[in-house]
Amino acid sequence: MTLPTDPADNLAALIRCPSVTPAEGGALSALEAMLKPLGFTVERPVFSEGGTPDVENLYARIGAEGPHLMFAGHTDVVPPGDEAAWSHPPFSAAVENGEMYGRGAVDMKGGIACFVAAVARHVGKRGKPAGSVSLLITGDEEGPAINGTKKVLRWLAGRGERLDACIVGEPTNPARFGEMAKIGRRGSLNAKLTVRGVQGHVAYPQDADNPNHRLLRMLNALVAAPLDQGNAHFQPSSLQVTTIDVGNPTTNLIPARATAGFNIRFNDIHTGESLTRRLRTLLDADGSDYDLAVSVSGESFLTPPGRLSDLLTGAVRQVTGLTPELSTSGGTSDARFIKDACPVLEYGLISATAHKVDENARVADIAALTEVYRRVLDGYRNAA
């Protein structure tokens, strides 16, 4: 029996599956074919919710006892965009000058391919791992993230499965393999502010109430003072206005309403609820007629440095000679759901080409990441 020990072969097989969210595209089937010969039990639950696409996920586990180490990731990818602009077809997995090209190469089929190869090498050398190893792979990370990881975790909890630790294979290194791992993430709050005024003629402003002026004043109040100064593990929280919309093509008309959108990336000094209260207090002080719609796509979280991060950083140091920075920078990931179930950290390939034309992963980095994951598996087994 041939085991999937070559991460480049594994990655090529996954890239060739056009699994643009929410399409499975054959990627989960390819992954299942790799895992079953290793002794994994593979399940592919599908979850639905009104107004969102049905999503197929994969959960595979080997072993029945603790401790239980999970690897999490996603096979869904963003669209390739202008395919004519790619040096190689985006689902071809072409290799040139030591780099494998393809949509999802780094975000994040590369991490999955490496973890499968690491498990295959571990099993081939040592037999079944002590405790349990599992993979939770969703097809909904790049989309609404409603019918994926969050619901799989709920499904696992409902049947009594316990997680002890998790590694998410997102690309975490900005420019050099080995330089950064993620031990937490900032939260993300999106808001839409609508200010109502009174429509009127610009020549008679005394008979109107310009919502644009009120909106600008209210936005200035929101950005006037920093939200915080950051702390030992997080950079300062940031409020960024993303759009201001009036939709008024007329030059002599004061509009009746104006809207603005903004996003707050926040650290663990705040919660989505505490920030919403702060926003309303500042906006209420203006005395204007307004509506504020808020959605929080994820709360901030931190996995304090400890056994899991020590195991990972030690493996990275042995493979690369570098000690990775333990960071909380960047956007959100499905780790924001997993942190409620167990300690979680993220480590993967270089993120520089993620979502870009000619997304690619260095073949040498693919080999190195596989070795990092293998050493983590060996270390976890030894500690079991």
GIHUUR-V341184 format. One line per field, one symbol per residue. burial: I if it has 9 or more other ideal C-beta (glycine too) atoms within 8 Angstrom, else O. Layout:
burial=???
This chain:
burial=OOIIOOIIOIIIIIIIIOIIIIIIIIIIIIIIOIIIIIOIOIOIIOIOOOOIOOIIIIIIIIIOOOIIIIIIIIIIIIOIOOOOOIOIOIIIIIIOOOIIIIIIIIIIIIIIIIIIIIIIIIIOOOOOIOIIIIIIIIIIIOIOIIIIIIIIIOIIIOOOOOIIIIIIIIIIIOOOIIIIIIIIIIIIIIIIIIIIIOOIIIOOIOOIOIIIOIIOIIIOIIOOOOIIOOIOIIOIIIIOIOOIOIOOOOOOIIIOIIIIIIIIIIIIIIOIOOIIOIIIOIIOOIOIOIOIOIOIOIOIIIIOOOOIIIIIIIIIIOIIOIOIOIIIOOOIIIIIIIIOIIIIIIIIIIIOIIOOOIIIIIIOIIIIIIIIIIIIIIIIIOOO
